[in-house]
Amino acid sequence: MEKFDVFIIGTGVAGTIIANKSAEAGLKTGIVDNREYGGTCGLHGCIPKKILVGATDAVASSKNLEGKGVDNPPSINWKELIAFKDSFTEPIPENKEAKFKESGISTYHGEPIFIAENQLKIGDETIEANKIVIATGAKPRELTIPGAEYALSSDDFFELKELPKSLLFIGGGYIAFEFAHIAARCGAKVTILDMEATSLPHFDKDIVEHLVDATKKLGVELVMNTKVSELKKEDNSFVIVGDNEGKNKEFKVDAVFNTSGRIPAIDNLNLDKGNVAYSKKGIEVNDYMQSTSNPKVYAAGDNTATDGLPLTPFATMEGHIVASNIMNENDKKPDYGIRPTAVYTLPTLAMVGITEEQAKEKGMDIKVNYASVPHWYTAKHLGEKTYAFKVIIDKKTDLILGAHIIGPNAEETINVFAVAMQANMKAKDLMIIPLTYPSASSDIAKMI
């Protein structure tokens, strides 16, 4: 039996932070993963996605400026693009494990399971630790319909050696929208099937409407209120059967992807044996990210039942908090208040804070600035036809409660709002800061 001060399950951003900080503090540290080292963000999520978006953005920008000084806009070479993506992702597992070992962290591969409150089994090896951290992240929600085995995952999308001529995404979340924009701009015929009546319900509905409109203009077919009931294989194609308010609809495509959501990746850990309480939302933790039922266990990232969104910045924050709490006997609590998020479509949709609907539900006295402004310089000089914003301001305090943007560089502009909100800056004070001009963020003064 190998004994550790701290042992981490998962090598994504949260697990990596906790392992490195524990080792730096002189604690005997070990880490394990049942997949290649690196986690979702670096290998199967944010990083490879943004690389694909970057290439399609270059093509989209050229087409937007065709006839405005740009001739013969380029097209995507999918094989070269995937090879470029691989140049980022392929070195990660080996490099990450090497860095762990350089830091004195013991590395393991395999499927860990709890055999006691402070013990794990990994293959034939038994691990005992004073503190065990669960940082396994999330995984795709499995489809429970006939023919589910024919559906590919988001991981598979990044490994496509050739882009199918037609694709269908089951589920209308941010992953489906991002992949749909990439695939459509690469020449594929794309369909999104969503069982809900509206898309992206966590975002401001008015701003989402601009994204929906832009997505349809791209040629993507959005089919709402439709629950998939069966997948069938026909020769080299697939038939998706959907129930649309009691009526069957069928769609025939070359590839189908399950983008119906992600769930905590905790079902193979034998948590009951470790006395670790959990729910559908993930590991149940207290204010210090510590298991509510087993004080020897902490959890961080997408596998935890917290108020944090399943996004890398939240996992990063929770990783730092867990590391501090292990070494300093629970001295920090997470703050989920101000965390910007984005949907990396083209253009990007980004938000921070609360929506107009949420503010009204709380009975707040608010000022709402909402407009569609493709005629503003930020969009017009790029030939972009989608640019809109909504800013929610508290009338009494002049504090910004929420900001929502779709348009060029929205993912950067939203960060300025986030900093201002974190600092409790009044709208009138943010308005007079002389931001670089012309730039997307210089539009903030007009937005507030």
VEXKOL-532309 format. One record per residue (C-alpha): residue number from 1; x, y, z. Coordinates in steps of 0.5 Angstrom, whole numbers, plus 500, padded with zeros to 3 digits. Example, Ala and Ser with C-alpha at 12.3 -4.5 7.8 and 13.67 -1.06 7.14 Angstrom:
<rs>
{r 1,{525,491,516}};
{r 2,{527,498,514}};
</rs>
This chain:
<rs>
{r 1,{500,500,500}};
{r 2,{503,507,498}};
{r 3,{501,512,503}};
{r 4,{500,520,501}};
{r 5,{499,526,504}};
{r 6,{494,528,498}};
{r 7,{492,524,493}};
{r 8,{488,527,487}};
{r 9,{483,524,482}};
{r 10,{484,528,475}};
{r 11,{489,532,471}};
{r 12,{485,537,469}};
{r 13,{486,545,471}};
{r 14,{483,544,478}};
{r 15,{487,537,479}};
{r 16,{493,540,476}};
{r 17,{493,546,481}};
{r 18,{492,542,487}};
{r 19,{497,537,486}};
{r 20,{502,542,484}};
{r 21,{501,547,490}};
{r 22,{501,541,495}};
{r 23,{508,538,492}};
{r 24,{510,546,493}};
{r 25,{508,545,500}};
{r 26,{512,539,501}};
{r 27,{506,534,502}};
{r 28,{507,527,499}};
{r 29,{503,528,493}};
{r 30,{500,523,488}};
{r 31,{495,524,482}};
{r 32,{491,519,477}};
{r 33,{487,519,471}};
{r 34,{483,514,467}};
{r 35,{484,518,461}};
{r 36,{490,521,458}};
{r 37,{493,527,462}};
{r 38,{491,534,461}};
{r 39,{483,534,462}};
{r 40,{478,536,458}};
{r 41,{479,544,457}};
{r 42,{486,542,454}};
{r 43,{485,536,450}};
{r 44,{477,536,448}};
{r 45,{474,542,450}};
{r 46,{476,550,450}};
{r 47,{483,550,447}};
{r 48,{482,545,441}};
{r 49,{475,549,440}};
{r 50,{478,556,440}};
{r 51,{483,553,435}};
{r 52,{478,551,430}};
{r 53,{474,557,431}};
{r 54,{480,561,430}};
{r 55,{481,559,423}};
{r 56,{474,559,421}};
{r 57,{474,566,424}};
{r 58,{479,568,419}};
{r 59,{475,565,413}};
{r 60,{468,569,416}};
{r 61,{472,575,416}};
{r 62,{474,575,409}};
{r 63,{468,573,407}};
{r 64,{465,579,411}};
{r 65,{469,584,407}};
{r 66,{469,581,400}};
{r 67,{467,587,396}};
{r 68,{470,591,401}};
{r 69,{477,591,399}};
{r 70,{478,583,400}};
{r 71,{478,579,394}};
{r 72,{478,571,393}};
{r 73,{476,570,400}};
{r 74,{480,563,403}};
{r 75,{476,556,405}};
{r 76,{478,551,410}};
{r 77,{482,545,409}};
{r 78,{480,541,414}};
{r 79,{485,536,414}};
{r 80,{490,541,415}};
{r 81,{486,545,421}};
{r 82,{486,538,425}};
{r 83,{493,537,424}};
{r 84,{494,544,427}};
{r 85,{490,543,432}};
{r 86,{494,536,434}};
{r 87,{500,540,434}};
{r 88,{497,544,441}};
{r 89,{494,538,444}};
{r 90,{498,532,442}};
{r 91,{504,534,447}};
{r 92,{500,536,453}};
{r 93,{499,529,456}};
{r 94,{507,527,456}};
{r 95,{509,534,458}};
{r 96,{504,534,463}};
{r 97,{506,528,466}};
{r 98,{513,530,466}};
{r 99,{512,536,470}};
{r 100,{509,532,475}};
{r 101,{514,528,476}};
{r 102,{519,533,476}};
{r 103,{515,536,482}};
{r 104,{516,530,485}};
{r 105,{509,528,484}};
{r 106,{507,520,483}};
{r 107,{503,519,477}};
{r 108,{498,513,476}};
{r 109,{494,511,470}};
{r 110,{488,507,471}};
{r 111,{481,507,474}};
{r 112,{481,509,481}};
{r 113,{475,506,486}};
{r 114,{474,508,493}};
{r 115,{475,502,498}};
{r 116,{475,506,504}};
{r 117,{474,513,506}};
{r 118,{481,514,505}};
{r 119,{483,509,501}};
{r 120,{483,508,493}};
{r 121,{484,502,489}};
{r 122,{488,503,482}};
{r 123,{488,496,478}};
{r 124,{492,492,483}};
{r 125,{495,498,487}};
{r 126,{492,500,494}};
{r 127,{493,508,495}};
{r 128,{492,511,502}};
{r 129,{492,518,503}};
{r 130,{490,523,509}};
{r 131,{486,528,504}};
{r 132,{483,525,497}};
{r 133,{481,530,492}};
{r 134,{476,529,486}};
{r 135,{477,533,480}};
{r 136,{474,528,475}};
{r 137,{470,533,471}};
{r 138,{464,532,467}};
{r 139,{463,527,461}};
{r 140,{457,527,456}};
{r 141,{450,525,458}};
{r 142,{449,518,455}};
{r 143,{443,517,450}};
{r 144,{438,512,453}};
{r 145,{434,511,446}};
{r 146,{435,505,441}};
{r 147,{441,506,436}};
{r 148,{444,511,441}};
{r 149,{451,507,440}};
{r 150,{451,511,433}};
{r 151,{452,518,436}};
{r 152,{459,521,436}};
{r 153,{461,525,442}};
{r 154,{464,532,442}};
{r 155,{471,529,443}};
{r 156,{470,525,437}};
{r 157,{468,532,433}};
{r 158,{476,534,434}};
{r 159,{478,528,431}};
{r 160,{475,528,425}};
{r 161,{480,526,419}};
{r 162,{474,529,414}};
{r 163,{469,533,416}};
{r 164,{462,530,414}};
{r 165,{458,533,408}};
{r 166,{452,533,413}};
{r 167,{452,533,421}};
{r 168,{446,533,426}};
{r 169,{447,535,433}};
{r 170,{442,532,439}};
{r 171,{441,538,444}};
{r 172,{442,545,443}};
{r 173,{447,548,448}};
{r 174,{453,552,447}};
{r 175,{457,546,445}};
{r 176,{452,545,439}};
{r 177,{452,552,437}};
{r 178,{460,552,437}};
{r 179,{461,546,433}};
{r 180,{455,548,428}};
{r 181,{458,555,427}};
{r 182,{465,551,425}};
{r 183,{462,546,421}};
{r 184,{457,550,417}};
{r 185,{463,555,415}};
{r 186,{467,549,413}};
{r 187,{462,547,408}};
{r 188,{457,542,412}};
{r 189,{450,542,412}};
{r 190,{448,542,419}};
{r 191,{442,541,423}};
{r 192,{441,542,431}};
{r 193,{435,538,434}};
{r 194,{433,541,441}};
{r 195,{428,538,446}};
{r 196,{427,545,449}};
{r 197,{422,551,446}};
{r 198,{428,556,447}};
{r 199,{436,556,446}};
{r 200,{441,557,451}};
{r 201,{436,559,457}};
{r 202,{442,561,461}};
{r 203,{443,567,457}};
{r 204,{439,573,456}};
{r 205,{433,571,451}};
{r 206,{434,578,447}};
{r 207,{441,577,446}};
{r 208,{440,569,444}};
{r 209,{435,571,439}};
{r 210,{441,575,435}};
{r 211,{445,569,435}};
{r 212,{439,564,433}};
{r 213,{438,569,427}};
{r 214,{445,569,425}};
{r 215,{446,562,426}};
{r 216,{440,561,421}};
{r 217,{443,566,416}};
{r 218,{449,561,416}};
{r 219,{444,556,413}};
{r 220,{444,552,420}};
{r 221,{437,548,421}};
{r 222,{434,549,428}};
{r 223,{429,544,430}};
{r 224,{426,546,437}};
{r 225,{421,542,441}};
{r 226,{423,536,438}};
{r 227,{426,530,443}};
{r 228,{430,524,439}};
{r 229,{427,518,440}};
{r 230,{431,513,435}};
{r 231,{437,513,431}};
{r 232,{438,508,425}};
{r 233,{443,506,421}};
{r 234,{442,506,413}};
{r 235,{448,504,409}};
{r 236,{453,510,410}};
{r 237,{448,515,413}};
{r 238,{444,515,419}};
{r 239,{437,517,420}};
{r 240,{435,521,427}};
{r 241,{427,520,429}};
{r 242,{425,526,433}};
{r 243,{418,527,436}};
{r 244,{415,534,435}};
{r 245,{409,535,439}};
{r 246,{407,528,438}};
{r 247,{409,528,430}};
{r 248,{415,524,428}};
{r 249,{420,528,424}};
{r 250,{426,524,420}};
{r 251,{433,527,419}};
{r 252,{438,523,414}};
{r 253,{445,525,415}};
{r 254,{452,523,415}};
{r 255,{454,524,422}};
{r 256,{450,525,428}};
{r 257,{453,528,435}};
{r 258,{450,527,442}};
{r 259,{451,534,445}};
{r 260,{445,533,450}};
{r 261,{449,536,456}};
{r 262,{455,534,460}};
{r 263,{454,530,467}};
{r 264,{459,529,473}};
{r 265,{464,524,471}};
{r 266,{463,520,478}};
{r 267,{459,514,477}};
{r 268,{465,509,477}};
{r 269,{469,512,483}};
{r 270,{465,507,488}};
{r 271,{463,513,492}};
{r 272,{459,509,497}};
{r 273,{465,505,499}};
{r 274,{468,512,501}};
{r 275,{462,515,504}};
{r 276,{462,521,499}};
{r 277,{455,524,499}};
{r 278,{453,526,492}};
{r 279,{447,527,487}};
{r 280,{446,528,480}};
{r 281,{449,535,480}};
{r 282,{456,532,483}};
{r 283,{460,531,489}};
{r 284,{456,534,495}};
{r 285,{461,539,499}};
{r 286,{461,544,504}};
{r 287,{463,552,504}};
{r 288,{470,550,503}};
{r 289,{469,545,498}};
{r 290,{470,539,503}};
{r 291,{465,533,502}};
{r 292,{459,534,507}};
{r 293,{460,526,509}};
{r 294,{467,525,509}};
{r 295,{472,530,511}};
{r 296,{478,527,508}};
{r 297,{475,528,501}};
{r 298,{475,535,497}};
{r 299,{472,536,490}};
{r 300,{473,541,485}};
{r 301,{471,543,478}};
{r 302,{465,540,474}};
{r 303,{464,534,478}};
{r 304,{462,538,484}};
{r 305,{455,540,486}};
{r 306,{456,548,487}};
{r 307,{453,554,484}};
{r 308,{459,555,479}};
{r 309,{458,554,472}};
{r 310,{462,548,469}};
{r 311,{467,552,466}};
{r 312,{475,552,466}};
{r 313,{475,559,470}};
{r 314,{471,556,476}};
{r 315,{475,550,476}};
{r 316,{481,554,476}};
{r 317,{478,558,482}};
{r 318,{476,552,486}};
{r 319,{483,548,485}};
{r 320,{486,554,488}};
{r 321,{481,554,494}};
{r 322,{482,547,495}};
{r 323,{489,547,495}};
{r 324,{489,553,500}};
{r 325,{484,549,505}};
{r 326,{488,543,505}};
{r 327,{494,546,507}};
{r 328,{491,551,512}};
{r 329,{485,548,515}};
{r 330,{479,551,511}};
{r 331,{481,558,510}};
{r 332,{477,560,504}};
{r 333,{471,560,501}};
{r 334,{469,560,493}};
{r 335,{465,566,490}};
{r 336,{461,565,484}};
{r 337,{459,572,484}};
{r 338,{462,575,478}};
{r 339,{465,570,473}};
{r 340,{464,572,465}};
{r 341,{462,566,460}};
{r 342,{462,566,453}};
{r 343,{459,562,447}};
{r 344,{465,562,442}};
{r 345,{460,562,435}};
{r 346,{462,567,430}};
{r 347,{460,572,432}};
{r 348,{461,571,440}};
{r 349,{456,571,445}};
{r 350,{458,573,452}};
{r 351,{455,575,459}};
{r 352,{457,577,466}};
{r 353,{452,578,472}};
{r 354,{445,577,471}};
{r 355,{440,577,466}};
{r 356,{434,582,465}};
{r 357,{429,577,467}};
{r 358,{433,575,473}};
{r 359,{433,582,476}};
{r 360,{426,583,475}};
{r 361,{424,576,479}};
{r 362,{428,579,484}};
{r 363,{424,586,484}};
{r 364,{430,590,483}};
{r 365,{429,597,480}};
{r 366,{433,597,474}};
{r 367,{435,601,468}};
{r 368,{436,597,462}};
{r 369,{440,599,456}};
{r 370,{439,594,450}};
{r 371,{440,596,442}};
{r 372,{442,592,436}};
{r 373,{448,596,433}};
{r 374,{451,593,427}};
{r 375,{452,600,424}};
{r 376,{457,602,430}};
{r 377,{464,602,427}};
{r 378,{466,596,431}};
{r 379,{462,591,427}};
{r 380,{461,596,421}};
{r 381,{469,596,419}};
{r 382,{469,588,419}};
{r 383,{463,587,415}};
{r 384,{459,584,421}};
{r 385,{452,584,421}};
{r 386,{450,582,428}};
{r 387,{452,586,434}};
{r 388,{448,587,440}};
{r 389,{448,589,447}};
{r 390,{444,589,454}};
{r 391,{447,592,460}};
{r 392,{443,592,466}};
{r 393,{444,597,472}};
{r 394,{441,598,479}};
{r 395,{438,605,479}};
{r 396,{439,606,486}};
{r 397,{446,604,486}};
{r 398,{448,606,479}};
{r 399,{452,599,480}};
{r 400,{452,594,473}};
{r 401,{448,588,475}};
{r 402,{449,584,468}};
{r 403,{452,585,461}};
{r 404,{450,581,455}};
{r 405,{454,582,448}};
{r 406,{454,579,441}};
{r 407,{459,581,436}};
{r 408,{466,582,435}};
{r 409,{471,581,441}};
{r 410,{465,580,445}};
{r 411,{469,575,449}};
{r 412,{474,581,451}};
{r 413,{469,587,452}};
{r 414,{465,583,457}};
{r 415,{472,582,461}};
{r 416,{472,590,462}};
{r 417,{465,589,465}};
{r 418,{467,583,469}};
{r 419,{473,587,472}};
{r 420,{468,593,473}};
{r 421,{463,589,477}};
{r 422,{468,586,481}};
{r 423,{471,592,483}};
{r 424,{464,595,485}};
{r 425,{465,601,480}};
{r 426,{459,605,478}};
{r 427,{457,605,471}};
{r 428,{458,613,471}};
{r 429,{465,612,473}};
{r 430,{466,606,468}};
{r 431,{463,611,463}};
{r 432,{469,616,463}};
{r 433,{475,611,463}};
{r 434,{479,613,457}};
{r 435,{479,606,453}};
{r 436,{483,605,447}};
{r 437,{480,608,441}};
{r 438,{477,605,436}};
{r 439,{476,598,440}};
{r 440,{471,594,441}};
{r 441,{471,596,449}};
{r 442,{471,603,447}};
{r 443,{464,602,446}};
{r 444,{462,601,453}};
{r 445,{461,608,454}};
{r 446,{455,608,449}};
{r 447,{453,602,452}};
{r 448,{452,604,459}};
</rs>
